Amino acid sequence: DIDVREFGSGNAGATNTFRVLGKRAGIPVLILDILKGTLAVSLAYFSDLSVGTSEFIQLEIGLGISALIGHIFPVFS
């Protein structure tokens, strides 16, 4: 098994996975990265806020930014 964090940029993300392991491994990682962000923003729907209100939109934006920061600075590295 190859740990992509030991090669290339040292990042476990899709770009480095494409570089190190190719398309076959990179595409699933890319899909999981996209789903991670989508899931984070979708958490807003579990709030008590009404869809379309400015607070709901702000929550979606905040969750999206949190997902982005978590992606750039992962807890597990």
Buried (B, 14 or more C-beta within 10 A) or exposed (E): EEEBBEEBEEBBBBBBBBBBBEEEBBEEBBEEBEEEBEEBBEEBEEEEBEEEEEEBEEBBEEBBEBBEEEBEEEEEE
